[in-house]
């Protein structure tokens, strides 16, 4: 039932309207941040159409077909050719593909095309989900075009992506787009508390740091997250209170350590939330608006040491570097350069742009 999913009431209304009218598009594009429930919503559509004992226009969630719909049989091996096949759920009419490495491959789209042309085996409709659809290369996208243009009436293909702008326009134009909004921090906090994953100030901090993504809040290891916050707080203190360039270089070095490779982006996220908090305090916003409540005293010191214009330029420098990463610049010199450019943003009125070292 859609009611059991959190947030995105507007999307629920839209999907219910489609179900009531019995007009579910054959090609759908669900867009919005990772971890906000795009896949769960897509599977609710599959349940609604294949349910044995529907409630109104929605799937009951408890009959056999509903229960089997979201049980996916992921390959056992971390990498292997099985990942190029359609990953089946326990329902024979439901499957998904994920990018085996960084790219969704043309074979995977051909499998979908072939499978989508079959009649449903058990239910009324077949559903195929494409996760991280922006990872399709041009060849894969072209292989998918034909089936997106004219899917058989009983087959539905749902593309899921946080980056719709990376899709070919020809793909986008063949799909009906459904936009998901980030979840409210309160919605995430209530969910964490209700599911006993966190309580009190931990729930509050995690919910606010998740920036609208329940998946992010769930995946977060709070201890690891605290380590990240301490490390990034020392960057912020070195930039403002202490004006300590040696510390900045040490922090850049730590950030570049191989063991932290997977944490790199997460640490930049954390740094951004700390900067935003200091900014709010600098602008005399109520303390309650601060994400990192437990770091209030340290953040207040930072706020007192900065000009109200610095945070905006710091955040845009971080964002610029992230964009550069998409085209694969070398991380190590870029991080050194980023922190030093941020330090150089004082005197605050002078706007300096972040220029990565090409070597
Ligand atoms: Zn059911």
Boltz pocket constraint, residues with backbone or C-beta under 6 A from the ligand:
constraints:
  - pocket:
      binder: B
      contacts: [[A, 47], [A, 50], [A, 51], [A, 52], [A, 53], [A, 54], [A, 59], [A, 60], [A, 61], [A, 62], [A, 63], [A, 64], [A, 65], [A, 66], [A, 67]]
      max_distance: 6.0
